[in-house]
Amino acid sequence: MWALLLMNTLTYSDLPVALPLPRPLGQLITQGSLLLAFGLALAMNPRVKVRLNIVLALFSLMCVIALMTSLHNEFYLGSVYRAGRYALFICVLWLLTPAWGSPTRPLLRAHLAVLTVVLGSVVVGFVVAPGAAMSYGGRLSGALWPIPPTQVAHYAAVFVGLIVLHWLLGMVSHHVAIVAVVVGAAVLLATHTRTAVMALLIGLAVAVGSLFLGYARVRRASTAALLAGASAAIIFAPLIGSWLLRDQSADELGQLTGRTAVWEQVFATPRPYVTTLFGSGMSNASFDGLPIDSNWVATYLDLGVLGITVQVLAVLVLLVTALVRPRGLDRAVAVFLLLYFVIASFTETGLNSPSAYLLEIVVAASLLARPLDDPVVRKFQTDEPEPLITVRRAET
């Protein structure tokens, strides 16, 4: 089910691939995967038992806003279809909530497995068709399935961060960790995506910092990594600077490769007060034919200020929850995923539509959830409510 949900986020584009499919067939595969995931979720959870949580409740509120505003969109058929797809995506996530808080971490394991397959397909595509894989301005993209370089970088960065955290806590062997991190880092660097690298470094630094006082291995490894990183930064400073500039001028770098120009147009366009508050309905995250490439600007356009507020509340709830959870893998992974999204969301769309970011937010929420056998959870999540008044027979 998790693989099908991620497949639903892999939009079939016009990027060169080794074996191109007809565009309608590619779209049918991605869109049909959501229906199949919904059917499997119902088969797994036929009684539709869900676990109450504020995060998915907030995203459900966004679905309601999206459906209401999309009815008044200029292109209402496409807008309503996108809103309905978003709502169905959230429904599947609701059906998976009984797995939250499980000590086996099923959603985290599923996400790691899916990322491994996706990155493996990117590597195989590069070996089979290197021309198609590097056709996007010399940046690595998917050659078996059209995955843009920014998405490849996202998957590689999250994969590397998760493997490092597992290795630090002794849950992955040295050999597996070395191979995984080397391959993932090579893929990440080949995409030339600066935001993903920055989000990985900052998110991983904070997540490791949450483990620093409790684990001697983490202290030794982080100290060695800090010294090695400082030395590498000094030695390879010219090469790092060239990679960061990516043959761009200072103006292009300051405008984030033209993104800020589109953002200025979005905010400069006059909108009625109601549209500013609720948005204009679900779109394809573009403005005048140009991609917006920002979660917050796209949310402002589609769902208004209210949509941004709901997203901020969801992320803040999870960050505050992470602060009160005990030190360990669950909190570290949740903090890493949340901070990665916060940083990367400025240059990529995310929570206002089905996306890998939305899946990772749910993974973080599942790790921070209390186990089902916790007394607090048992009190508020029982099949039958406790009676308000208990009548006991007097003992003779």
C-alpha positions in Angstrom: 0.0 0.0 0.0 2.8 2.4 0.8 4.5 1.7 -2.5 1.2 2.4 -4.3 0.8 5.7 -2.4 4.3 6.8 -3.4 3.6 5.7 -7.0 0.6 8.0 -7.0 2.9 10.9 -6.3 5.2 10.1 -9.2 3.6 12.1 -11.9 4.3 10.8 -15.4 6.1 13.7 -17.1 7.7 14.2 -20.5 11.3 13.6 -19.3 13.3 11.3 -21.6 13.3 7.6 -20.4 14.7 4.4 -21.7 11.3 2.8 -22.5 8.8 5.6 -22.9 5.1 4.8 -22.3 2.1 6.5 -23.9 1.3 9.5 -21.6 -2.3 8.3 -20.9 -1.0 4.9 -19.9 1.6 6.4 -17.5 -1.1 8.6 -16.0 -3.4 5.6 -15.6 -0.7 3.7 -13.7 -0.1 6.6 -11.3 -3.8 7.5 -10.8 -4.9 3.9 -10.6 -2.4 3.1 -7.9 -4.4 5.3 -5.5 -7.6 3.3 -6.1 -5.7 0.0 -5.6 -4.1 1.3 -2.4 -7.6 2.3 -1.1 -9.0 -1.1 -1.9 -6.1 -2.8 -0.1 -6.5 -0.5 2.9 -10.2 -1.4 3.1 -9.3 -5.1 2.8 -6.8 -4.8 5.7 -9.1 -2.6 7.8 -12.7 -3.8 6.8 -14.3 -2.4 9.9 -12.8 1.0 9.2 -11.2 1.4 12.6 -9.1 4.5 12.8 -6.9 6.0 15.5 -7.9 9.5 16.5 -5.1 12.1 15.9 -5.0 15.8 15.4 -2.6 15.7 12.4 -4.8 13.8 10.0 -7.8 15.8 11.4 -6.1 19.0 10.2 -5.3 17.5 6.8 -8.9 16.4 6.6 -9.9 20.0 7.2 -7.7 21.0 4.3 -9.6 18.4 2.2 -12.9 20.1 3.1 -11.5 23.5 2.2 -10.1 22.2 -1.1 -13.4 20.6 -2.1 -15.4 23.7 -1.2 -13.2 26.2 -3.1 -12.6 23.9 -6.1 -16.3 24.1 -7.0 -15.8 27.8 -7.7 -12.5 27.4 -9.6 -12.4 28.6 -13.2 -11.4 25.1 -14.2 -13.7 23.4 -11.7 -13.6 19.9 -13.3 -9.8 19.5 -13.0 -9.8 21.3 -9.7 -12.5 19.1 -8.1 -10.8 16.0 -9.4 -7.5 17.0 -7.7 -9.4 17.8 -4.5 -11.1 14.4 -4.6 -7.8 12.7 -5.2 -6.3 14.5 -2.2 -9.3 13.5 -0.1 -9.0 9.8 -1.1 -5.2 9.9 -0.4 -6.0 11.2 3.2 -8.7 8.4 3.6 -6.1 5.8 2.9 -3.8 7.3 5.5 -6.7 7.3 8.0 -7.1 3.5 7.3 -3.5 3.0 8.2 -3.6 4.7 11.6 -4.0 1.4 13.5 -0.4 0.8 12.7 0.7 4.0 14.5 2.7 3.6 17.6 3.6 0.0 16.8 7.0 -1.1 18.2 7.9 -2.7 14.8 7.6 0.7 13.1 5.8 -0.6 10.0 5.4 2.7 8.2 9.0 3.6 8.6 10.2 0.2 7.4 7.8 0.5 4.4 9.1 4.0 3.6 12.7 2.8 3.7 11.9 -0.2 1.5 10.1 2.0 -1.1 12.9 4.5 -1.1 15.4 1.7 -1.7 13.5 0.5 -4.7 13.0 4.0 -6.2 16.7 4.9 -5.8 17.7 1.5 -7.2 15.6 2.2 -10.3 17.4 5.5 -10.7 20.8 3.9 -10.5 19.8 1.1 -12.9 18.4 3.7 -15.3 21.7 5.6 -15.2 23.6 2.4 -16.1 21.1 1.4 -18.8 20.5 4.8 -20.4 23.0 7.4 -19.1 22.1 9.8 -21.8 18.4 9.9 -20.8 19.3 9.9 -17.1 21.5 13.0 -17.4 19.4 14.8 -20.1 18.0 17.3 -17.6 20.8 19.9 -17.9 23.4 17.4 -16.7 21.5 16.6 -13.5 20.6 13.0 -12.6 16.9 12.1 -13.2 15.0 8.8 -13.5 15.5 7.0 -16.8 13.2 4.0 -16.1 10.4 6.2 -14.7 10.5 10.0 -15.4 11.5 11.3 -11.9 12.8 14.9 -12.0 16.2 15.6 -10.3 14.6 17.5 -7.4 12.5 14.5 -6.5 15.4 12.1 -6.9 17.4 14.4 -4.6 14.6 14.3 -2.1 14.4 10.5 -2.0 18.2 10.2 -1.8 18.6 12.8 1.0 15.8 11.2 3.2 17.2 7.7 2.5 20.7 8.8 3.6 19.4 10.5 6.7 17.4 7.5 7.8 20.2 5.0 7.2 22.6 7.2 9.2 20.3 7.4 12.1 19.7 3.6 12.1 23.4 3.0 11.9 24.2 5.3 14.8 21.8 3.3 17.0 23.2 0.0 15.9 20.2 -1.1 13.9 22.1 -1.4 10.6 25.4 -3.1 10.0 28.5 -1.2 9.0 28.7 -2.8 5.6 25.1 -2.1 4.7 25.4 1.5 6.0 28.5 2.2 4.0 27.1 0.9 0.7 23.7 2.7 1.3 25.2 6.0 2.3 27.8 6.0 -0.5 25.2 5.2 -3.2 22.6 7.6 -1.8 25.1 10.4 -1.4 26.4 9.9 -5.0 22.9 10.0 -6.3 22.2 13.2 -4.3 25.3 15.0 -5.5 24.6 13.9 -9.1 21.2 15.7 -9.0 22.9 19.1 -8.2 20.0 20.0 -5.8 21.3 22.4 -3.2 18.1 22.6 -1.1 18.1 18.8 -0.5 21.7 18.8 0.6 21.1 21.7 3.0 17.9 20.1 4.4 19.8 16.8 4.9 22.7 18.4 6.8 20.5 20.6 9.1 17.9 17.9 9.7 20.5 15.3 10.4 22.5 17.6 12.7 19.5 18.4 14.9 18.4 14.7 14.9 21.8 13.5 15.9 22.0 16.3 18.5 18.8 14.8 20.1 20.8 11.6 20.6 24.1 13.2 21.6 23.8 13.0 25.4 22.3 9.6 25.6 24.6 7.5 23.4 28.4 7.2 23.5 28.5 5.9 19.9 26.6 8.9 18.7 29.1 11.2 20.4 32.1 9.5 18.9 30.7 9.3 15.4 29.4 12.9 15.4 32.7 14.2 16.6 34.6 12.3 14.0 32.1 13.4 11.3 32.4 17.0 12.3 36.2 16.9 12.1 36.1 15.1 8.8 33.6 17.5 7.4 35.5 20.5 8.4 38.7 19.1 6.8 36.9 18.2 3.6 35.3 21.7 3.4 38.8 23.3 3.6 40.4 21.0 1.1 37.6 20.9 -1.4 36.4 24.4 -1.0 36.7 25.4 -4.7 35.0 22.2 -5.9 32.2 22.7 -3.4 31.7 26.3 -4.4 31.5 25.3 -8.1 28.9 22.6 -7.3 26.8 25.1 -5.3 26.9 27.8 -8.0 25.9 25.2 -10.7 27.1 27.6 -13.5 24.7 30.2 -12.4 25.2 34.0 -11.9 24.8 35.7 -8.6 21.4 37.1 -9.7 20.1 33.6 -10.6 21.3 32.2 -7.4 19.6 35.0 -5.4 16.4 34.4 -7.3 16.5 30.7 -6.6 16.7 29.9 -10.3 13.8 32.2 -11.1 11.5 30.9 -8.4 11.2 34.2 -6.5 10.0 35.9 -9.7 7.0 33.6 -9.9 6.3 34.0 -6.2 6.2 37.8 -6.5 3.7 37.5 -9.3 1.4 35.2 -7.1 1.4 37.7 -4.2 1.2 40.7 -6.5 -2.0 39.5 -8.2 -5.1 41.2 -6.6 -7.5 38.7 -5.0 -10.8 39.1 -3.2 -10.7 38.8 0.6 -12.5 35.5 0.5 -10.1 34.1 -2.0 -7.1 35.3 0.0 -8.6 33.5 3.1 -9.8 30.2 1.5 -7.8 30.1 -1.8 -9.1 29.6 -5.3 -9.2 25.7 -5.4 -6.8 23.0 -6.3 -4.5 23.7 -9.2 -1.5 22.0 -10.7 0.9 24.1 -8.6 1.7 26.5 -11.4 1.0 30.2 -12.1 0.6 31.5 -15.7 2.2 28.3 -16.9 5.2 28.5 -14.6 5.9 26.1 -11.8 5.5 27.6 -8.3 8.0 25.3 -6.6 7.1 26.2 -3.1 4.8 24.5 -0.7 3.7 27.7 1.0 3.2 29.8 -2.1 1.2 27.0 -3.8 -0.9 26.5 -0.6 -1.6 30.2 -0.5 -2.8 30.1 -4.1 -4.9 27.0 -3.7 -6.1 27.0 -0.1 -5.4 30.6 1.0 -4.1 31.7 4.4 -6.3 29.2 6.1 -4.6 26.3 4.3 -1.2 27.7 5.4 -2.4 28.0 9.0 -3.6 24.4 9.0 -0.2 23.1 7.7 1.8 25.2 10.2 -0.4 23.8 13.1 0.2 20.2 11.9 4.0 20.6 11.8 4.1 22.5 15.1 2.0 19.8 16.8 4.4 17.2 15.7 7.5 19.2 16.7 6.1 19.9 20.2 5.2 16.3 20.6 8.7 15.3 19.6 10.1 17.5 22.4 8.3 15.5 25.1 9.0 12.0 23.7 11.8 9.9 25.2 15.2 10.0 23.5 15.7 7.3 20.8 15.2 6.4 17.2 11.5 7.3 16.9 12.1 10.9 18.1 15.3 11.3 16.1 13.7 10.1 12.8 10.6 12.2 13.4 12.7 15.4 14.0 14.8 14.7 10.9 11.7 14.2 8.7 10.0 17.3 10.1 13.0 19.6 9.7 13.8 18.3 6.3 10.3 19.2 5.2 10.4 22.7 6.8 13.6 23.5 4.9 12.8 21.9 1.6 9.2 23.2 1.5 10.5 26.6 0.5 11.5 25.4 -2.9 9.2 22.3 -3.4 5.5 21.7 -3.2 4.4 19.3 -0.5 1.4 19.1 1.9 -1.3 20.7 -0.2 -1.5 17.7 -2.5 -0.5 14.0 -2.5 3.3 13.9 -2.2 6.2 12.1 -0.6 6.4 14.9 1.9 2.9 14.1 3.1 3.8 10.5 3.5 6.9 11.4 5.5 4.9 13.7 7.8 2.6 10.7 8.5 5.7 8.5 9.2 6.8 11.0 11.7 3.4 11.1 13.3 3.2 7.3 13.5 6.6 7.3 15.3 5.6 9.9 17.8 2.2 8.2 18.6 1.8 6.4 21.9 1.6 2.5 21.7 -1.9 1.2 21.5 -1.5 -0.6 24.8 -0.7 2.7 26.5 -3.2 3.5 29.3 -3.9 7.0 27.9 -4.6 5.6 24.4 -6.7 2.8 25.8 -8.8 5.3 27.7 -9.7 7.4 24.7 -9.7 4.6 22.0 -11.9 1.8 23.0 -14.5 0.0 21.0 -17.2 0.7 23.5 -17.3 3.8 25.7 -17.2 3.4 29.4 -20.5 4.0 31.2 -20.7 7.4 32.9 -22.2 5.7 36.0 -21.3 2.3 37.2 -23.9 0.5 39.3 -22.5 -2.1 41.6 -24.5 -4.6 43.6 -24.1 -4.2 47.4 -22.2 -7.0 49.1 -24.0 -8.9 51.8 
